[in-house]
Amino acid sequence: MTQSAFTAPHVTLFTEAEATNLVAARDQLNAELALPPAAAGGTGGGAKLSYNTLLAALVARALREHPGVNATWETDGIRLLAEINIALAVDTERGLMTPVLRGVDKLSLPAIQRGYSELVARAMAGKSLPDDFAGGTFTITNLGALEVDGFTPIINPPQAAILGVGRIVEKPVARDGAVVIRPMVTLSLSFDHRVVDGAPAAKFLQRVKQLVERPMALVLG
């Protein structure tokens, strides 16, 4: 991380997204999962979905649409990556860890939840495997639980970018000429300017914002 901070030319972009639909989607999905399992005639029985799970799915969709961000800086140049393997920053007693879930764009939401739950549990218990940290192509770091709004995350090398997520907090915003209260979230994208230019990075962040505001786009595949 120190090497990244002093060698990669960091640029950080900020935007705010309305989280009304994200909150509603999570509530609806978790209400469905709270039903009896299919074996008992219901449709649920799964673990509750976290915001990180939804964010990982949304980011995976955006990375698939903007492959230039899903890249690494190599000694011989830029390498675009076919796989979408998203690391999730985890605060542990041994310091910051970033376990990686592979092929996030190909997983269902329950599978993403299970995958990260297992990775985080091993990291918190100090039982992570070397393979848990291999092959990451992008990182998400979420400080919302600590009441942080916006911040400038450091890129996890050799990845090209990292998304910082702040807390979801109600704010007054202008809608159709009136001031209303809406849940808002600050998103911050730090990227390596050797790999990604400003405009492509901004378009990627704009797409993440759109998907946060319209998470039902995920059902389109």
C-alpha positions as a printed Julia matrix, in Angstrom:
221×3 Matrix{Float64}:
   0.0     0.0     0.0
   2.89    2.36    0.76
   4.42    1.57   -2.61
   1.06    2.22   -4.24
   0.63    5.58   -2.5
   4.05    6.83   -3.64
   4.35    5.27   -7.1
   0.86    5.12   -8.62
  -0.49    8.54   -9.66
  -3.74    8.51   -7.67
  -6.8    10.48   -8.75
 -10.02   10.31   -6.71
 -13.48   11.16   -8.05
 -16.52   11.7    -5.84
 -20.23   11.46   -6.51
 -23.43   11.14   -4.48
 -26.08    8.56   -5.24
 -29.63    8.33   -3.95
 -29.96    5.02   -2.11
 -33.77    4.85   -1.87
 -34.08    1.95   -4.31
 -30.98    0.2    -2.96
 -32.41    0.21    0.56
 -35.8    -0.96   -0.71
 -34.27   -3.71   -2.85
 -32.25   -5.04    0.09
 -35.33   -5.0     2.35
 -37.43   -6.82   -0.24
 -34.76   -9.42   -0.96
 -34.2   -10.1     2.73
 -37.94  -10.39    3.31
 -37.99  -13.06    0.58
 -35.02  -14.86    2.12
 -36.75  -14.82    5.51
 -39.52  -17.07    4.15
 -39.34  -20.82    4.77
 -36.8   -22.66    2.6
 -37.91  -24.22   -0.66
 -37.79  -27.67    0.9
 -40.56  -26.55    3.25
 -42.68  -25.08    0.5
 -41.34  -21.53    0.66
 -38.82  -19.59   -1.42
 -36.35  -18.39    1.23
 -34.09  -19.96    3.79
 -30.95  -18.07    2.83
 -28.71  -15.71    4.81
 -29.59  -12.02    4.77
 -27.92   -9.95    2.08
 -25.57   -7.17    3.15
 -25.11   -3.87    1.34
 -21.6    -5.05    0.44
 -23.12   -8.0    -1.42
 -25.38   -5.73   -3.45
 -22.53   -3.29   -4.08
 -20.25   -6.1    -5.26
 -22.9    -7.28   -7.72
 -23.47   -3.74   -8.99
 -19.74   -3.05   -9.32
 -19.23   -6.35  -11.16
 -21.9    -5.3   -13.65
 -20.22   -1.91  -14.14
 -16.8    -3.53  -14.58
 -18.18   -5.84  -17.25
 -19.47   -2.77  -19.1
 -16.23   -0.81  -18.55
 -13.43   -3.39  -18.91
 -10.72   -0.74  -18.97
 -11.14   -0.31  -15.21
 -10.82   -4.06  -14.6
  -7.08   -3.99  -15.22
  -3.68   -4.13  -13.59
  -0.44   -2.22  -14.01
   2.33   -4.59  -15.09
   6.04   -3.93  -15.67
   5.48   -4.25  -19.42
   2.28   -2.18  -19.53
  -1.44   -2.42  -18.9
  -3.16   -5.79  -18.66
  -6.92   -6.01  -19.17
  -8.43   -8.87  -17.19
 -11.13  -11.27  -18.29
 -12.14  -12.34  -14.78
 -13.94  -10.02  -12.35
 -12.55  -10.86   -8.92
 -13.55   -8.29   -6.3
 -11.61   -7.83   -3.07
 -13.43   -6.54    0.01
 -11.5    -4.52    2.6
 -11.87   -6.03    6.09
 -10.7    -4.49    9.37
  -9.22   -7.23   11.58
  -7.14   -7.39   14.75
  -4.16   -8.08   12.49
  -4.84   -5.01   10.37
  -6.48   -4.38    7.03
  -7.07   -7.42    4.84
  -8.6    -7.68    1.38
  -9.91  -11.2     0.67
 -10.97  -11.82   -2.9
 -14.17  -13.38   -4.25
 -13.67  -14.7    -7.79
 -16.07  -14.45  -10.71
 -18.48  -12.12   -8.92
 -20.21  -11.22  -12.19
 -21.23  -14.86  -12.63
 -22.59  -15.44   -9.11
 -26.1   -15.06   -7.72
 -26.65  -12.67   -4.83
 -26.93  -15.5    -2.25
 -23.71  -17.0    -3.61
 -21.93  -13.65   -3.29
 -23.19  -13.35    0.29
 -21.97  -16.84    1.17
 -18.63  -16.28   -0.5
 -17.83  -13.05    1.3
 -19.19  -14.36    4.61
 -16.75  -17.27    4.48
 -13.82  -15.06    3.46
 -14.53  -12.44    6.14
 -15.02  -15.09    8.83
 -11.63  -16.64    8.06
  -9.97  -13.21    7.98
 -11.47  -12.2    11.35
 -10.4   -15.52   12.9
  -6.88  -15.28   11.54
  -7.41  -18.4     9.45
  -7.24  -16.96    5.94
  -5.72  -19.1     3.24
  -3.1   -17.73    0.82
  -5.55  -18.28   -2.02
  -8.05  -15.95   -0.3
  -5.97  -12.95   -1.38
  -4.95  -14.03   -4.88
  -6.17  -12.74   -8.21
  -8.05   -9.59   -7.2
  -8.95   -7.23  -10.04
 -10.81   -4.49   -8.13
 -11.42   -3.57   -4.48
 -14.38   -2.2    -2.51
 -13.85   -0.54    0.87
 -16.94    0.42    2.86
 -16.61    2.7     5.9
 -20.32    3.43    6.2
 -20.66    1.45    9.43
 -18.14    3.83   11.02
 -20.24    6.9    10.08
 -17.78    8.05    7.41
 -19.22    9.95    4.46
 -16.44   10.29    1.9
 -12.75    9.43    1.79
  -9.83    8.87   -0.61
  -8.98    5.14   -0.62
  -5.52    3.94   -1.64
  -5.36    1.62   -4.63
  -4.65   -2.03   -3.87
  -1.73   -2.78   -6.25
  -1.43   -3.96   -8.95
  -5.14   -3.21   -9.42
  -6.15   -0.09  -11.32
  -8.91    1.22   -9.04
 -10.74    1.0    -5.71
 -14.24    2.13   -4.76
 -14.83    3.8    -1.4
 -18.37    3.69    0.01
 -19.63    5.98    2.77
 -22.63    5.71    5.04
 -26.21    5.9     3.82
 -27.6     9.01    5.47
 -30.79   11.02    5.0
 -30.19   14.45    3.46
 -32.28   17.26    2.0
 -32.08   17.15   -1.81
 -33.83   18.98   -4.64
 -36.33   16.91   -6.61
 -38.71   18.42   -9.19
 -38.33   21.92   -7.76
 -38.94   20.87   -4.14
 -36.67   19.99   -1.24
 -37.22   16.44   -0.01
 -35.41   14.05    2.33
 -33.69   11.11    0.67
 -31.12    8.49    1.79
 -27.85    9.41    0.08
 -24.47    7.69   -0.17
 -21.11    9.12   -1.19
 -19.05    7.04   -3.61
 -15.34    7.72   -4.16
 -13.28    6.1    -6.91
  -9.5     6.22   -6.67
  -7.74    5.1    -9.85
  -4.23    4.75  -11.26
  -3.89    7.4   -13.93
  -1.27    5.29  -15.71
  -3.99    2.73  -16.42
  -7.23    4.72  -16.63
  -7.82    8.25  -17.88
 -10.19   10.64  -16.13
 -13.12   10.41  -18.54
 -13.33    6.57  -18.61
 -13.01    6.5   -14.81
 -15.8     9.09  -14.51
 -18.05    7.06  -16.83
 -17.46    3.96  -14.72
 -18.29    5.82  -11.5
 -21.36    7.3   -13.17
 -22.51    3.79  -14.06
 -22.01    2.59  -10.49
 -24.11    5.55   -9.32
 -26.84    4.65  -11.84
 -26.9     1.04  -10.66
 -27.05    2.08   -6.99
 -30.05    4.21   -7.89
 -31.58    1.52  -10.15
 -30.46   -1.82   -8.64
 -33.26   -3.71  -10.37
 -31.1    -3.45  -13.5
 -29.36   -6.54  -12.13
 -32.33   -8.72  -13.05
 -31.66   -7.96  -16.72
 -28.52  -10.08  -16.51
